[in-house]
Amino acid sequence: MTRIWADKVLTPSGWKKNITVTVGTDGLITNLDEGIHLPDHKVGCLLPAPVNVHSHSFQRAMAGLTERRGPNPNDTFWTWRKLMYQFLDQLNPEQVEAITAFVQMEMLEAGFSTNVEFHYLHHQTDGKHYNNIAEMSEKIMSAKNLSGIGLTLLPVLYQFGGCDNRPLGKGQIRFGNNFDNFSKIYDKVKLSSSSYSKDTNFGVAPHSLRAVHPRDLQKVAALSNGNPIHMHLAEQLAEVDEVKEALGARPAEWMLGNINLSSQWCLIHSTQMLQYEVVNLAKTGAVAGLCPITESSLGDGIFEGVRWLENKGKIAIGSDSNIRISLSEELRTLDYSQRLRDNSRAALADCSYSTGRKLFQEICTGGALAAGRKTGKISVGYWADLMSLDTTHIDLEFRNGDSLLDCFIFAGDDRMISNVWSAGRHMVEGGKHINREEITTLYRSAIKNLSEKL
């Protein structure tokens, strides 16, 4: 049993002062009591720790390597993707595990309690299966043993190189599966996950309408058996054009007309939507998985956040390419993009909550749905996924209530985060992961070997 006392706590019923949160040995919150009750830890401000809803961990080792312009003056996502494929040719399972553990460590230090891994790197460089068809997926799960993060693993179905069903190219063959092979990977992940901590979850991810045959989307949804379903949707203009030509409708329009969408679904990016698509998709209950730093880096476009939230749409935040892992910066980038587009201020605030409070509350709720995890609230029966802010920081001193979140997101950064717990595991103390040295050593060895080959 662990007791955490906080001067200020954000609870489902609002801000409370002088609260002791008790965590059971199973990692679940058992009590919230007013006053100091023999605490093991004392913190200034205690918050629910959000979910990182979308990550390709292996891409972390590419950070900073794709900022040169190619021969085409209109450099786009597609030239970045070509460089990513070259990088993929070098990765082995042990390197993927080391990189993933490092990414998960950085997520925890940034305030995220949970890694939702959109995992599509399945096979050897020639496209052949490993002896264990789920070898790469199991390396993702092994990484969490060292990082201590909560995990929802999403094996990805990736069938084709485009809407015309063309075969996968050289850079893509490590991703490829037909539905039967994908089902084998999924079943193996489901079986293997039972040997990890109880907060290890899984789901499915049909990659996109470009890479999965429409008839197989329903089969994937049935395979999920109620677990999360994530899919890239309407990220790029070229993607929208390709889908419209092949399927006779824009991506969001096609999904609305052909798939029974619900809160089980998380639609990643959705940066290229028309107004009616925004309104109707929001009303389905599907979560929009937003990755503002990566979407900015790749020139994806700006998500229609104001209209989405006006229509009770749900959002969650992910770090995607992991070029930079920062909770505060993802939220700041999301909000500032709305202000720049609409020539407004405090674009995502409402009459009840400030911008910071509104954003934080929305991603905690949406992230919990998208991860299939009982998290996002400091409440009895929920996982003790918690983060604390250092209220001695000069920008947080003398601040109370929603102003704490506003200052964290808009005046500060993740250095304000002092502690993070994932399912009661105290993984970040004093702003640093407790296994930072070991994880960094493994990561350094992995990228050294990769750098020598690139």
RABELPE-V794386 format. One record per residue. RES is the residue in three letters. PSI is psi in degrees with one decimal (NA if undefined). NEAR is the number of other ideal C-beta (glycine too) atoms within 8 Angstrom. Layout:
[[RES	PSI	NEAR] [RES	PSI	NEAR]]
This chain:
[[MET	138.9	7] [THR	137.3	10] [ARG	130.2	13] [ILE	118.5	15] [TRP	136.8	14] [ALA	140.3	14] [ASP	-38.1	9] [LYS	131.9	13] [VAL	134.7	14] [LEU	108.2	11] [THR	169.3	12] [PRO	-24.9	5] [SER	10.6	4] [GLY	-169.4	5] [TRP	135.2	10] [LYS	153.5	11] [LYS	149.2	7] [ASN	62.5	8] [ILE	137.6	13] [THR	123.5	15] [VAL	123.3	16] [THR	131.5	13] [VAL	127.9	14] [GLY	169.3	10] [THR	-15.9	5] [ASP	0.5	6] [GLY	3.4	13] [LEU	148.9	12] [ILE	128.6	15] [THR	-26.9	8] [ASN	149.3	8] [LEU	117.1	13] [ASP	142.1	8] [GLU	137.5	6] [GLY	174.9	6] [ILE	122.1	7] [HIS	78.0	9] [LEU	58.6	4] [PRO	149.2	10] [ASP	-25.6	5] [HIS	142.7	10] [LYS	128.7	6] [VAL	162.9	13] [GLY	-50.3	12] [CYS	123.8	14] [LEU	130.3	14] [LEU	155.6	13] [PRO	138.9	12] [ALA	121.0	14] [PRO	170.6	16] [VAL	138.5	19] [ASN	106.4	15] [VAL	-7.6	14] [HIS	118.1	14] [SER	138.9	14] [HIS	91.0	11] [SER	-40.2	15] [PHE	-25.2	11] [GLN	-13.4	12] [ARG	-35.7	12] [ALA	-7.5	11] [MET	-7.0	12] [ALA	126.8	10] [GLY	-2.0	6] [LEU	-1.1	8] [THR	28.1	8] [GLU	11.5	4] [ARG	149.0	4] [ARG	138.6	5] [GLY	-174.3	6] [PRO	-23.7	2] [ASN	120.6	8] [PRO	-19.9	4] [ASN	62.7	4] [ASP	135.7	8] [THR	-176.1	11] [PHE	-37.3	11] [TRP	-30.3	7] [THR	-34.9	10] [TRP	-42.5	11] [ARG	-37.3	9] [LYS	-42.2	9] [LEU	-37.3	11] [MET	-39.3	12] [TYR	-38.6	12] [GLN	-40.1	9] [PHE	-39.7	13] [LEU	-29.3	12] [ASP	-16.6	8] [GLN	-15.9	9] [LEU	132.7	10] [ASN	168.4	6] [PRO	-40.1	9] [GLU	-37.6	8] [GLN	-40.3	13] [VAL	-40.8	15] [GLU	-44.0	12] [ALA	-42.8	14] [ILE	-42.4	15] [THR	-43.2	15] [ALA	-38.7	15] [PHE	-43.9	13] [VAL	-45.5	14] [GLN	-37.2	14] [MET	-45.8	15] [GLU	-35.0	11] [MET	-46.4	14] [LEU	-44.3	17] [GLU	-23.7	13] [ALA	-4.6	12] [GLY	-2.4	12] [PHE	138.1	15] [SER	-21.2	17] [THR	139.6	19] [ASN	114.8	15] [VAL	109.0	17] [GLU	114.3	13] [PHE	90.2	12] [HIS	109.4	14] [TYR	2.9	11] [LEU	91.5	11] [HIS	-35.2	15] [HIS	-179.5	12] [GLN	171.0	8] [THR	-22.9	6] [ASP	5.1	5] [GLY	-6.1	9] [LYS	149.7	6] [HIS	148.5	8] [TYR	161.1	10] [ASN	-39.4	4] [ASN	109.3	7] [ILE	-22.9	10] [ALA	24.8	12] [GLU	-50.8	10] [MET	-38.4	13] [SER	-39.8	15] [GLU	-26.1	12] [LYS	-34.6	13] [ILE	-43.5	16] [MET	-37.0	15] [SER	-35.3	9] [ALA	-35.9	14] [LYS	-21.1	17] [ASN	-33.9	8] [LEU	-38.3	11] [SER	-31.6	15] [GLY	12.8	11] [ILE	156.2	15] [GLY	148.2	18] [LEU	132.4	15] [THR	110.4	16] [LEU	128.1	15] [LEU	93.3	14] [PRO	139.7	16] [VAL	132.2	12] [LEU	120.2	15] [TYR	110.4	13] [GLN	-39.5	13] [PHE	164.9	14] [GLY	-0.2	8] [GLY	177.9	9] [CYS	-17.9	11] [ASP	7.4	6] [ASN	26.1	7] [ARG	150.2	6] [PRO	155.3	5] [LEU	139.6	11] [GLY	179.5	8] [LYS	-41.4	5] [GLY	-11.2	11] [GLN	-10.3	11] [ILE	-19.2	11] [ARG	-15.8	11] [PHE	-24.6	13] [GLY	138.5	11] [ASN	145.5	11] [ASN	175.4	6] [PHE	-37.4	11] [ASP	-43.9	6] [ASN	-38.4	10] [PHE	-40.7	12] [SER	-36.6	9] [LYS	-41.6	10] [ILE	-45.8	14] [TYR	-45.0	12] [ASP	-37.5	8] [LYS	-39.1	13] [VAL	-44.5	15] [LYS	-42.2	9] [LEU	-45.1	7] [SER	-34.3	12] [SER	-24.1	12] [SER	-17.5	6] [SER	-1.2	4] [TYR	-178.4	10] [SER	156.1	7] [LYS	-17.3	6] [ASP	18.2	12] [THR	120.9	12] [ASN	173.3	14] [PHE	163.8	12] [GLY	-157.5	13] [VAL	157.7	15] [ALA	94.1	14] [PRO	122.8	13] [HIS	-52.9	13] [SER	170.1	11] [LEU	-18.1	13] [ARG	-32.9	11] [ALA	-6.0	12] [VAL	134.6	15] [HIS	135.9	8] [PRO	-35.8	9] [ARG	-24.2	6] [ASP	-11.6	12] [LEU	-43.4	12] [GLN	-37.0	8] [LYS	-37.9	9] [VAL	-42.2	15] [ALA	-40.3	12] [ALA	-37.9	7] [LEU	-32.1	9] [SER	-28.9	12] [ASN	43.2	5] [GLY	-9.1	4] [ASN	167.1	11] [PRO	144.7	17] [ILE	120.7	14] [HIS	146.7	16] [MET	138.8	13] [HIS	138.6	7] [LEU	130.2	13] [ALA	53.5	13] [GLU	-41.1	14] [GLN	150.0	11] [LEU	-42.0	7] [ALA	-35.1	9] [GLU	-44.9	13] [VAL	-44.6	12] [ASP	-42.1	8] [GLU	-44.5	11] [VAL	-42.0	15] [LYS	-40.6	10] [GLU	-39.5	7] [ALA	-38.8	8] [LEU	-5.9	10] [GLY	10.2	5] [ALA	154.4	9] [ARG	158.0	12] [PRO	-51.7	13] [ALA	-39.8	13] [GLU	-43.0	10] [TRP	-43.2	14] [MET	-42.8	13] [LEU	-33.4	12] [GLY	-13.9	6] [ASN	-14.7	7] [ILE	138.4	9] [ASN	84.6	4] [LEU	148.1	11] [SER	-173.6	8] [SER	-5.4	8] [GLN	-22.2	9] [TRP	141.3	14] [CYS	117.7	16] [LEU	112.9	15] [ILE	133.4	15] [HIS	-77.9	14] [SER	41.7	13] [THR	-11.4	11] [GLN	79.4	12] [MET	147.9	12] [LEU	164.6	8] [GLN	-43.1	8] [TYR	-31.4	6] [GLU	-41.4	13] [VAL	-50.5	14] [VAL	-48.1	10] [ASN	-35.6	9] [LEU	-39.5	17] [ALA	-38.2	13] [LYS	-12.5	9] [THR	-18.9	10] [GLY	-8.1	7] [ALA	144.9	12] [VAL	135.5	14] [ALA	115.2	16] [GLY	104.2	16] [LEU	140.4	14] [CYS	71.4	15] [PRO	-34.9	13] [ILE	-48.5	14] [THR	-41.3	12] [GLU	-33.5	16] [SER	-44.7	10] [SER	-38.9	8] [LEU	-0.2	11] [GLY	36.1	7] [ASP	-33.9	12] [GLY	-177.3	9] [ILE	125.3	9] [PHE	143.2	14] [GLU	70.4	9] [GLY	-40.0	14] [VAL	-52.0	10] [ARG	-37.5	11] [TRP	-49.6	13] [LEU	-32.6	14] [GLU	-27.9	6] [ASN	26.3	10] [LYS	24.2	7] [GLY	152.8	11] [LYS	142.0	13] [ILE	157.2	14] [ALA	164.4	18] [ILE	136.8	17] [GLY	165.1	14] [SER	-5.2	16] [ASP	-103.4	13] [SER	-10.6	12] [ASN	27.8	14] [ILE	-30.0	10] [ARG	129.5	8] [ILE	104.9	11] [SER	111.5	11] [LEU	-49.6	12] [SER	-38.6	14] [GLU	-34.7	11] [GLU	-46.0	15] [LEU	-41.5	15] [ARG	-43.3	10] [THR	-41.8	11] [LEU	-49.9	15] [ASP	-43.1	15] [TYR	-32.4	8] [SER	-36.5	13] [GLN	-41.7	14] [ARG	-43.6	12] [LEU	-40.5	8] [ARG	-41.8	7] [ASP	2.2	8] [ASN	50.3	5] [SER	175.2	7] [ARG	155.4	4] [ALA	47.4	8] [ALA	-33.6	12] [LEU	3.6	13] [ALA	166.5	8] [ASP	-173.4	7] [CYS	-19.2	2] [SER	-36.1	3] [TYR	150.0	9] [SER	171.7	11] [THR	-48.7	14] [GLY	-44.6	15] [ARG	-44.5	11] [LYS	-50.1	13] [LEU	-47.3	14] [PHE	-43.6	13] [GLN	-41.1	9] [GLU	-43.5	11] [ILE	-27.3	14] [CYS	-43.5	14] [THR	-49.5	10] [GLY	-37.7	14] [GLY	-38.4	17] [ALA	-43.9	13] [LEU	-46.5	13] [ALA	-26.5	15] [ALA	-11.2	15] [GLY	41.8	9] [ARG	137.4	13] [LYS	85.4	6] [THR	-176.7	17] [GLY	-3.9	11] [LYS	143.0	10] [ILE	89.9	14] [SER	149.1	9] [VAL	134.2	7] [GLY	-8.3	6] [TYR	154.2	13] [TRP	142.0	15] [ALA	70.6	13] [ASP	100.0	15] [LEU	148.4	15] [MET	146.5	14] [SER	144.5	14] [LEU	143.3	15] [ASP	99.1	11] [THR	1.7	12] [THR	-8.5	6] [HIS	139.5	11] [ILE	-31.3	4] [ASP	-5.0	9] [LEU	-14.8	16] [GLU	140.0	8] [PHE	14.8	3] [ARG	146.9	10] [ASN	159.2	7] [GLY	-143.0	6] [ASP	-23.9	10] [SER	-27.8	9] [LEU	-44.7	15] [LEU	-38.8	14] [ASP	-42.1	13] [CYS	-38.2	13] [PHE	-46.6	13] [ILE	-39.1	15] [PHE	-21.3	10] [ALA	-17.8	7] [GLY	-150.7	12] [ASP	-169.0	7] [ASP	-8.2	11] [ARG	-12.3	7] [MET	-14.0	13] [ILE	125.8	16] [SER	-38.2	12] [ASN	147.5	13] [VAL	133.3	16] [TRP	139.2	16] [SER	116.6	16] [ALA	42.4	14] [GLY	-7.6	14] [ARG	120.9	8] [HIS	92.6	11] [MET	-22.4	13] [VAL	123.2	15] [GLU	133.2	8] [GLY	28.9	6] [GLY	-3.2	9] [LYS	141.9	8] [HIS	140.7	11] [ILE	-20.5	9] [ASN	25.8	11] [ARG	-45.0	9] [GLU	-47.3	6] [GLU	-45.5	8] [ILE	-39.7	15] [THR	-37.6	10] [THR	-43.6	8] [LEU	-40.3	12] [TYR	-42.4	12] [ARG	-41.7	8] [SER	-41.2	9] [ALA	-47.6	13] [ILE	-25.6	10] [LYS	-45.8	8] [ASN	-38.1	9] [LEU	-43.9	13] [SER	-33.1	7] [GLU	-22.2	6] [LYS	-18.6	6] [LEU	NA	8]]
